[in-house]
Amino acid sequence: MKISVLGAGAIGTMLGALIRDNDPSCQVVLLGRGPHIQTIRDSGRVQLQGPWPTRDVQVQGTDNPADIADSDLVLVTVKSQATAEAIATVAPYLGSAIVVSVQNGFNDEALLQHVDEDHLVMGITATNVTVPEPGTASLQFKGTIVLGPNAQGTNAASATAATKTLEKTGFRIFEERNVEGVRYNKLAINSPGYAASLSQSNFITEAVCHRGWRTAVGKPLADECLRVFETAGIQLANIPKLPDIRKLRGFFGKLDSRLLGPIVGTGAKLIFNRRPIQFSLYQDLLKGKGTEVDHTLGEIVRLAERHGTTAPCNQMVIDLAHEIEQRGAGKFFTREEVIERFQTIQSR
């Protein structure tokens, strides 16, 4: 079996290499660009770090789209803003491959321009992977992948085949009929996570556990997402052990409790000070890369507009992210500055 990864950054590299490591009969091609892929191409392997002894895995790194020809499955992990260009570039070489998107945004329309709907499977992954140096991928904790058929079920066979292939990663894999509800749930979790990233704040210990941030930023974002989804008729779905925006909103409430708050907060800090959650927005802003915020939280804003309402809190995260992009790599706001900007929404 030949498996190719389109846009092999942190997550794509990890998924492809884990498949190869767990099933050496699979040929794995990592398609991308930059020093990371150049290092893999030159060495013929990638180093995997995680909850296991560090190991090297043989894979093919390439920047040549033709190298994915004759693939049985193509994983799309490219940043959302690059989806249209990336899929158009590899379209001549896709053949009859099953194409699986495990991206953050809703890129269905761009992908369907070049992939038949019965061969396209949409999904999400919830994990935390970084590239500490070119040629290396580091897994902070074992992740979850959720895939599912489209509403019409025309791609059901492809979804089942993709699920079986991705089980080779060793991740928790779920095939979910309401994959749209899972994807919107993930967007909603990203919303406060991205807001914390604007100030380089540890999502749990320095943002969620901070009463001022939680009141001005976290709870308004969660409430806004839930309101927009209800207005749009989106039925959220969740998978066991996968983050859920409704559970996060309930966690905010526990932290507000005079009795439970200190206990819950102390426990959270013990866990997440050692293992902080890093969102992709933070990594992109730190490195001065273009972000995909318009394709992630922008989807919530557009969903609201399509149903006659607004999402000013999510729009604020987008606007602040763009301000940091214009400032330059790593020039973040302080937490207090983010809080102040969100308080202006309430005063409008």
C-alpha positions in Angstrom: 0.0 0.0 0.0 1.2 3.5 -0.9 0.3 6.3 1.4 1.2 10.0 0.7 0.9 13.0 2.9 0.1 16.4 1.3 1.6 19.2 3.4 3.8 17.1 5.7 4.4 19.4 8.7 4.2 18.3 12.3 1.0 16.3 12.2 1.3 14.9 8.7 4.8 13.8 9.4 3.8 12.0 12.6 0.8 10.3 11.0 2.7 9.1 8.0 5.8 7.9 9.9 3.6 6.1 12.5 1.9 4.2 9.7 5.2 3.2 8.2 6.6 2.3 11.7 3.7 0.0 12.6 3.4 -1.5 9.1 6.7 -1.6 7.2 5.0 -3.0 4.2 3.5 0.5 3.6 5.3 2.9 1.3 5.0 6.4 2.8 5.7 9.6 0.9 5.9 12.9 2.7 5.2 15.8 0.3 6.1 19.3 1.5 8.7 22.0 1.4 11.3 23.8 3.5 14.1 22.6 5.7 12.0 19.9 7.4 11.2 18.0 4.2 14.7 18.7 2.8 16.2 17.0 5.9 13.9 14.0 5.5 14.6 13.8 1.8 18.4 13.8 2.3 18.4 11.3 5.2 15.6 9.0 4.0 14.1 8.9 7.5 12.4 10.9 10.1 13.0 10.9 13.9 9.9 10.3 16.0 9.8 11.5 19.6 6.9 10.7 22.0 5.8 8.4 24.8 8.3 5.8 23.5 12.0 5.5 23.0 13.1 7.9 20.3 13.4 6.1 17.0 14.1 6.7 13.3 11.6 5.6 10.6 12.4 5.3 6.9 10.1 7.4 4.7 10.5 9.3 1.5 10.6 13.1 1.7 9.9 15.1 -1.4 8.9 18.4 -2.9 7.9 16.8 -6.2 4.0 16.4 -6.5 4.6 13.6 -9.1 6.0 11.4 -6.4 2.5 10.8 -5.0 1.3 9.0 -8.2 -0.2 5.6 -7.7 -1.1 6.3 -4.0 -3.9 4.3 -2.4 -4.5 7.0 0.1 -3.5 10.7 0.3 -3.7 12.4 3.7 -4.2 16.2 3.4 -2.6 18.0 6.3 -1.6 21.2 4.6 -2.6 24.5 6.3 -6.2 25.5 5.3 -5.2 28.6 3.5 -3.0 26.6 1.2 -5.6 23.9 0.4 -6.8 25.2 -3.0 -3.3 25.6 -4.4 -2.0 22.3 -2.9 -4.8 20.1 -4.2 -4.7 21.7 -7.6 -1.0 20.9 -7.8 -1.3 17.2 -7.0 -4.6 16.7 -8.9 -3.0 15.2 -12.0 -1.4 12.5 -9.8 -4.3 11.5 -7.5 -5.7 8.8 -9.8 -8.3 6.7 -7.8 -6.7 7.5 -4.4 -8.9 8.0 -1.4 -8.2 11.6 -0.2 -8.6 12.2 3.6 -8.6 15.7 5.1 -7.6 15.9 8.7 -7.2 19.7 8.7 -8.5 22.3 11.1 -10.8 24.2 8.7 -13.7 23.4 6.5 -12.0 23.0 3.1 -14.6 20.7 1.5 -15.4 23.0 -1.4 -11.7 23.5 -2.4 -11.0 19.8 -2.3 -14.2 18.8 -4.2 -12.9 20.9 -7.1 -10.4 18.1 -7.8 -11.6 15.0 -5.9 -14.8 13.0 -6.6 -17.1 13.1 -3.6 -17.1 9.3 -3.2 -13.3 9.4 -2.8 -13.1 12.4 -0.4 -13.3 11.8 3.4 -13.4 14.6 5.8 -12.2 14.3 9.4 -10.2 15.9 12.2 -7.4 15.0 14.5 -7.0 16.1 18.1 -3.4 15.8 19.2 -0.3 17.9 20.0 2.7 17.5 17.7 5.6 19.8 17.1 8.7 19.9 14.9 11.5 20.7 17.4 14.0 20.7 14.6 14.0 19.8 10.9 13.6 16.0 10.3 12.0 15.4 13.7 8.4 15.2 14.9 7.5 15.1 18.6 4.2 13.8 19.9 3.2 15.3 23.3 0.3 12.9 23.8 -1.3 10.2 21.7 -4.1 11.6 19.7 -7.5 10.9 18.3 -8.7 10.9 14.7 -12.4 11.1 13.7 -13.5 10.4 10.2 -17.0 9.9 8.7 -19.1 9.7 5.6 -20.8 12.7 4.1 -24.4 13.5 4.7 -25.5 11.5 1.6 -23.3 8.5 2.5 -21.8 8.4 -1.1 -18.3 8.0 0.3 -19.1 5.4 3.0 -16.9 2.8 1.6 -14.0 5.2 1.3 -14.5 6.4 4.9 -14.4 2.8 6.2 -11.3 2.0 4.2 -9.6 5.2 5.4 -10.5 4.4 9.0 -8.8 0.9 8.8 -5.7 2.4 7.2 -5.4 5.1 9.9 -5.7 2.6 12.6 -2.0 1.8 11.7 -1.0 5.1 13.4 -1.8 3.7 16.8 -4.1 6.7 17.5 -7.6 6.3 18.7 -9.7 6.1 15.5 -13.4 6.7 15.3 -15.8 6.5 12.3 -18.6 8.9 13.1 -21.7 9.5 11.1 -22.1 13.1 12.2 -18.5 14.0 11.5 -19.7 17.6 10.7 -20.8 17.9 14.3 -17.4 16.7 15.5 -15.6 19.2 13.2 -17.6 22.1 14.5 -16.9 21.0 18.1 -13.2 21.1 17.3 -13.5 24.6 15.8 -15.2 25.8 19.0 -12.4 24.3 21.2 -9.9 26.1 19.0 -11.6 29.4 19.6 -10.6 30.0 23.2 -7.4 28.1 22.6 -6.4 30.5 19.8 -7.4 33.5 22.1 -4.9 32.2 24.7 -2.3 31.9 22.0 -2.5 35.6 21.3 -0.6 36.3 24.5 1.5 33.2 24.7 -0.5 32.1 27.6 -0.6 28.4 28.8 -4.2 27.6 27.7 -5.2 26.0 31.0 -3.0 27.4 33.7 -2.6 31.0 32.5 -5.8 31.5 30.6 -8.7 29.2 31.6 -7.6 29.3 35.3 -7.3 33.1 35.3 -10.6 34.6 36.4 -10.2 37.8 34.4 -9.4 36.0 31.2 -12.1 33.4 31.7 -14.7 36.1 32.3 -13.8 38.5 29.5 -12.5 36.1 26.9 -13.1 32.4 27.5 -16.7 32.3 28.5 -17.9 34.8 25.9 -16.2 32.8 23.1 -17.6 29.5 24.2 -21.1 31.0 24.6 -20.9 32.6 21.2 -19.9 29.4 19.5 -22.8 27.5 21.1 -25.2 30.3 20.2 -24.1 30.3 16.6 -24.3 26.5 16.3 -27.8 26.5 17.8 -29.0 29.2 15.5 -27.6 27.4 12.5 -29.1 24.0 13.5 -25.7 22.4 13.9 -25.9 19.2 16.0 -22.7 18.9 17.8 -21.1 15.5 18.3 -18.3 14.4 20.6 -16.1 11.4 20.9 -15.1 10.0 24.3 -11.9 11.7 25.6 -12.0 14.2 22.8 -12.3 17.9 23.9 -15.9 19.1 23.9 -16.9 22.8 23.9 -19.9 22.1 26.2 -17.6 20.3 28.7 -15.1 23.2 28.5 -17.9 25.7 29.2 -18.9 23.6 32.3 -15.3 23.6 33.4 -15.3 27.3 33.4 -18.3 27.2 35.7 -16.5 24.8 38.1 -13.5 27.2 38.3 -15.9 30.0 39.2 -17.2 28.1 42.2 -15.8 29.3 45.5 -15.6 25.7 46.8 -14.6 23.7 43.8 -12.6 26.4 41.9 -9.4 26.3 43.9 -9.3 22.5 44.0 -10.0 22.1 40.3 -7.6 24.8 39.4 -4.8 23.3 41.4 -5.3 19.9 39.8 -5.3 21.4 36.3 -2.1 23.3 37.0 -0.3 20.2 38.2 -1.1 18.5 34.9 -0.8 21.3 32.3 2.2 23.2 33.6 4.1 20.0 32.8 2.3 19.2 29.5 1.1 22.5 28.0 -1.3 22.4 25.1 0.2 24.2 22.1 -2.2 25.3 19.4 -1.1 25.6 15.8 -1.9 29.3 15.8 0.6 29.9 18.5 3.3 28.0 16.6 2.6 30.0 13.4 2.6 33.4 15.1 5.8 32.5 16.9 7.6 31.7 13.6 6.0 34.5 11.6 4.1 32.2 9.3 0.7 33.0 7.8 -2.1 31.6 10.0 -5.2 29.7 9.0 -7.4 31.7 11.4 -9.6 33.0 8.5 -10.4 29.4 7.6 -11.0 28.1 11.1 -12.6 30.8 13.3 -13.6 32.5 10.1 -15.9 29.6 9.4 -17.8 30.4 12.7 -18.1 34.0 11.7 -19.4 33.1 8.2 -21.8 30.5 9.6 -23.2 33.2 11.9 -23.6 35.7 9.0 -25.4 33.0 6.8 -28.0 32.6 9.6 -28.6 36.3 10.3 -26.5 36.7 13.4 -22.9 37.8 14.3 -19.8 36.4 16.1 -17.9 39.5 17.3 -15.8 37.5 19.8 -14.5 35.1 17.2 -13.9 38.0 14.9 -11.9 39.7 17.6 -9.5 36.7 17.8 -9.1 36.9 14.0 -8.4 40.6 14.0 -5.8 40.3 16.9 -4.1 37.4 15.1 -3.7 39.5 12.0 -2.3 42.4 14.1 0.4 40.0 15.4 1.1 38.9 11.8 1.7 42.5 10.8 3.9 43.2 13.8 6.3 40.3 13.0 7.3 36.9 14.3 6.7 36.4 18.1 5.4 39.9 18.8 2.5 38.9 21.0 0.0 40.8 23.1 0.0 40.6 26.9 -2.8 38.7 28.5 -4.1 42.0 29.9 -4.1 43.6 26.5 -6.2 40.7 25.1 -8.7 41.1 28.0 -9.0 44.8 27.4 -9.7 44.4 23.7 -12.4 41.8 24.5 -14.0 44.1 27.0 -14.5 46.7 24.3 -17.0 44.2 22.6 -19.1 44.2 25.7 -19.2 48.0 25.8 -20.4 48.4 22.2 
